[in-house]
Amino acid sequence: MAGEGLRFGVVLLPQERWATARERWQRAEAYGFDHAWTYDHLAWRTLADEPWFATVPLLAAAAAVTQRIRLGTWVASPNFRHPVPFAKDVMGLDDVSGGRLLLGLGAGGTGFDAEVLGEPPTPRERTRRFAEFTGLLDRLLTEPVTEHAGEFYQAHGARMIPGCVQRPRVPFVVAANGPRAMALAARYGQG
């Protein structure tokens, strides 16, 4: 964005109980970071047997104890998310944060997150699923009522009222690797 200079962010792992994590989120803001992210995974690689808290309640709590810093998911994926309930979560986080949410999105990789709910998709299926996931999230977060019947997802009369604080919706920061995902990033992403 023109005239906005360099911005700095930090990733805070969702491993600490809130009594400890609260201070870390507040310190990130006090140190002057522009944005703070947390991993939106069920567990992370070699940390799978360590404490790991859910992203949505963690970001809601962080929003309640900070004032300025932008908050984000690093990165939400269709590996374990359905666009309809996740859009409700995103709308709620945007509201609680006063319009400070950034939504990091990615296709999802292999490993724990991809396998915990069953057989993971092939790379080609993962790309198609990500395209549908991202397009449907965009519609859900910009339309009051959404109808969708796709290859991977259904949404019938999905209501997102009152909508996002940020207009036309929460900014998408799209992780992309390869031509199809890059096309999604160019179409839907703000970062």
C-alpha positions as CSV (number, residue, x, y, z in Angstrom):
1,M,0.0,0.0,0.0
2,A,1.4,3.4,-1.0
3,G,2.8,5.5,1.8
4,E,2.6,2.9,4.5
5,G,6.2,2.1,5.1
6,L,7.6,-1.2,6.6
7,R,5.5,-3.2,9.0
8,F,6.7,-5.9,11.4
9,G,5.0,-8.9,12.8
10,V,5.6,-11.8,15.1
11,V,4.3,-15.3,15.4
12,L,3.3,-16.5,18.9
13,L,2.9,-20.2,19.3
14,P,-0.4,-21.3,21.0
15,Q,1.4,-23.4,23.6
16,E,1.0,-21.5,26.9
17,R,-2.0,-21.4,29.2
18,W,-3.8,-18.0,28.9
19,A,-2.4,-16.8,32.3
20,T,1.1,-16.8,30.6
21,A,0.0,-16.2,26.9
22,R,-1.9,-13.0,27.8
23,E,1.3,-11.2,28.8
24,R,3.0,-12.3,25.6
25,W,0.3,-10.8,23.4
26,Q,0.3,-7.6,25.4
27,R,4.1,-7.4,25.1
28,A,4.0,-7.9,21.4
29,E,1.8,-4.8,21.2
30,A,4.0,-2.9,23.7
31,Y,7.1,-3.7,21.7
32,G,5.5,-2.0,18.7
33,F,4.8,-4.9,16.4
34,D,2.2,-4.1,13.8
35,H,0.7,-7.6,13.7
36,A,0.9,-10.8,15.7
37,W,0.0,-14.2,14.3
38,T,-0.6,-17.7,15.7
39,Y,-0.6,-21.0,14.0
40,D,-4.0,-22.3,13.0
41,H,-3.1,-26.0,13.3
42,L,-4.2,-28.9,15.5
43,A,-0.6,-29.5,16.4
44,W,2.7,-28.7,14.8
45,R,5.3,-31.2,13.6
46,T,7.7,-32.1,16.4
47,L,5.5,-30.2,18.9
48,A,2.5,-32.7,18.4
49,D,2.9,-34.1,21.9
50,E,3.3,-30.7,23.6
51,P,0.5,-28.3,24.7
52,W,-1.3,-26.7,21.8
53,F,-4.4,-24.5,22.1
54,A,-7.1,-23.6,19.6
55,T,-6.7,-20.6,17.4
56,V,-10.1,-18.9,17.5
57,P,-10.5,-18.6,21.3
58,L,-6.8,-17.6,21.6
59,L,-7.3,-14.8,19.1
60,A,-10.5,-13.7,20.7
61,A,-8.7,-13.5,24.1
62,A,-5.8,-11.6,22.5
63,A,-8.2,-9.1,20.9
64,A,-9.8,-8.4,24.3
65,V,-6.4,-7.5,26.0
66,T,-4.8,-5.5,23.1
67,Q,-5.8,-2.3,21.5
68,R,-3.8,-1.6,18.3
69,I,-1.9,-4.7,17.1
70,R,-3.5,-6.6,14.1
71,L,-4.1,-10.3,14.9
72,G,-3.9,-13.1,12.4
73,T,-4.1,-16.8,11.6
74,W,-1.0,-18.4,10.3
75,V,-2.5,-20.1,8.2
76,A,-6.1,-21.4,8.3
77,S,-6.7,-24.3,5.9
78,P,-9.4,-26.6,4.8
79,N,-7.5,-29.5,6.4
80,F,-9.9,-29.3,9.3
81,R,-12.0,-26.3,8.7
82,H,-15.4,-26.0,6.9
83,P,-16.0,-22.5,5.4
84,V,-19.5,-21.9,7.0
85,P,-18.7,-22.3,10.7
86,F,-15.2,-20.8,10.1
87,A,-16.8,-17.7,8.5
88,K,-18.9,-17.3,11.6
89,D,-15.7,-17.5,13.7
90,V,-13.9,-15.0,11.4
91,M,-16.8,-12.6,11.6
92,G,-16.8,-12.9,15.4
93,L,-13.1,-12.4,15.7
94,D,-13.3,-9.3,13.4
95,D,-16.0,-7.9,15.7
96,V,-14.2,-8.6,19.0
97,S,-11.0,-7.2,17.6
98,G,-12.6,-4.0,16.3
99,G,-11.6,-4.7,12.8
100,R,-8.0,-5.8,13.5
101,L,-8.2,-9.4,12.2
102,L,-6.0,-10.6,9.3
103,L,-7.0,-14.0,7.8
104,G,-4.0,-16.1,6.7
105,L,-5.2,-18.8,4.4
106,G,-3.4,-21.8,2.8
107,A,-4.2,-25.1,1.1
108,G,-3.0,-27.1,4.0
109,G,0.0,-29.5,3.9
110,T,0.6,-33.0,4.8
111,G,1.2,-34.5,8.2
112,F,-0.8,-34.3,11.4
113,D,-3.4,-31.7,10.5
114,A,-4.1,-33.4,7.2
115,E,-4.4,-36.9,8.6
116,V,-6.1,-36.5,12.0
117,L,-9.6,-36.4,10.4
118,G,-9.0,-39.2,7.9
119,E,-7.3,-39.9,4.6
120,P,-5.6,-36.8,3.3
121,P,-6.5,-35.5,-0.2
122,T,-4.1,-35.8,-3.1
123,P,-2.1,-32.7,-4.0
124,R,-4.5,-32.0,-6.9
125,E,-7.6,-32.5,-4.7
126,R,-6.0,-30.2,-2.0
127,T,-5.6,-27.5,-4.6
128,R,-9.2,-27.8,-5.9
129,R,-10.5,-27.9,-2.3
130,F,-8.4,-24.7,-1.4
131,A,-9.9,-22.9,-4.4
132,E,-13.4,-23.8,-3.4
133,F,-12.7,-23.0,0.3
134,T,-11.3,-19.6,-0.4
135,G,-14.0,-18.6,-2.9
136,L,-16.7,-19.7,-0.6
137,L,-15.1,-17.9,2.4
138,D,-15.0,-14.7,0.3
139,R,-18.7,-15.1,-0.6
140,L,-19.7,-15.9,3.0
141,L,-17.9,-12.9,4.4
142,T,-19.3,-10.4,1.8
143,E,-22.9,-11.6,1.3
144,P,-25.6,-11.7,4.0
145,V,-26.9,-15.1,2.8
146,T,-25.0,-17.6,0.7
147,E,-26.1,-20.7,-1.3
148,H,-23.4,-23.0,-2.5
149,A,-23.2,-26.6,-3.8
150,G,-19.7,-27.5,-4.7
151,E,-17.3,-30.5,-5.0
152,F,-16.2,-30.3,-1.4
153,Y,-18.6,-27.9,0.5
154,Q,-22.3,-27.2,0.8
155,A,-23.8,-24.0,2.2
156,H,-27.6,-23.6,2.2
157,G,-29.0,-20.3,3.4
158,A,-25.8,-19.6,5.3
159,R,-26.4,-16.3,7.1
160,M,-23.5,-14.0,8.0
161,I,-25.3,-11.1,9.6
162,P,-24.2,-8.4,10.5
163,G,-21.1,-9.1,8.4
164,C,-17.5,-8.1,9.0
165,V,-16.4,-4.8,10.6
166,Q,-13.8,-4.5,7.9
167,R,-15.3,-3.9,4.4
168,P,-15.9,-5.5,2.2
169,R,-14.5,-8.3,4.5
170,V,-11.5,-9.3,6.6
171,P,-8.3,-9.1,4.5
172,F,-7.1,-12.4,3.2
173,V,-3.3,-13.1,3.3
174,V,-3.0,-16.1,1.0
175,A,-0.1,-18.6,1.2
176,A,0.6,-19.8,-2.4
177,N,2.9,-22.2,-3.9
178,G,2.3,-23.0,-7.6
179,P,0.4,-21.4,-10.4
180,R,-3.2,-22.3,-9.2
181,A,-2.6,-21.1,-5.7
182,M,-0.9,-17.9,-7.0
183,A,-3.9,-17.2,-9.1
184,L,-6.1,-17.5,-5.9
185,A,-3.7,-15.2,-4.1
186,A,-4.0,-12.6,-6.9
187,R,-7.8,-12.9,-7.1
188,Y,-8.7,-12.9,-3.4
189,G,-5.6,-11.8,-1.4
190,Q,-4.7,-8.5,0.1
191,G,-1.4,-9.9,1.2
